[in-house]
Amino acid sequence: MARKADITLTQLRYFVEAATCLSMTQAAANLLVAQSAVSTAVAQLEGQVGAQLFIRMRSKGLAMTPAGQQLLGDARSVLGTLDEALDAARGMDEQVRGTIRIAFFVTLAPFLLAEMMALLAERHPHLEVDVVEVDAAEAREALRSGRAEMAVSYDFAYGDDMRREVVTTVTPHVVLPAGHALAGRSRVPLRELAGERLILLDLPYSREYFLNVMRGAGVEPVVRHRSRGYETVRSLVAKGYGYSILNQRPRHDATYDGRTVVTRPIADEVPGLPLVVATLRSVRATARVRAVADAVRLAATALTSENIGKTDALEADRQFE
């Protein structure tokens, strides 16, 4: 019978920190230990596992091997479970502690992240939050590699290995230049945009969603410009280069360059986007994940209610006129 690997918690903690930083030097600085201590712990762990966990690149830090990526998620789960068990034993199970790493969809972050952080700071002051802004493909990679414990994003192409909790569903709207002929409408039928130029938010899966919204209404989009930047899209619309379709709506209609856009609900029945909190099914959902999910839900509910209020007020004004 083969002897089981004699792995220590220190080895796991040092490995997780090195994997997070992709640098032995930075990991050592964060852990307040010598770099040799981190290097030795990781080397010992590799010996116990029987596989190389990192590729060491001179002057370029570390790259994770497939074995390292597999171990990272499991190691974080083990350490998270242990931390929760210790807190419960100390009578502190109601206090969420430790660090959680979140992959946050890049266009959602400006609308939800600050409110989420404020709620967590108020409710769980001992919880440290580390956020990386990602697109849909990067969110999945971050979860599968173990570099993030959870993702906050739209429900774009997550596989069966992912657990998703729908927080809310966000409906798209049309963004128009201030002087556009349809700007006075309370709702815009998409067929009336046929032949006009589309400014496309060009992120993986987002672009397909927006194009399919138009095609579902029987309109073949004429793409004039593409951009990965949410505010770049709005600025191009404000300048009069075309219209766009987006999901999140800022509190004001001003763009970075001082111009304005007009946002209008879509008259057609169009599919909304589920906003989800995603985790790996193989990893136990920790108290940290549950705390963040609750904060995201509250922040998203407040934002959705605000946008609905804007739409209702706009339509009431149009009826009064």
Order of alpha helices (4+ residues) and beta strands (2+ residues): alpha-alpha-alpha-beta-beta-alpha-beta-alpha-beta-alpha-beta-beta-beta-beta-alpha-beta-alpha-beta-beta-beta-alpha
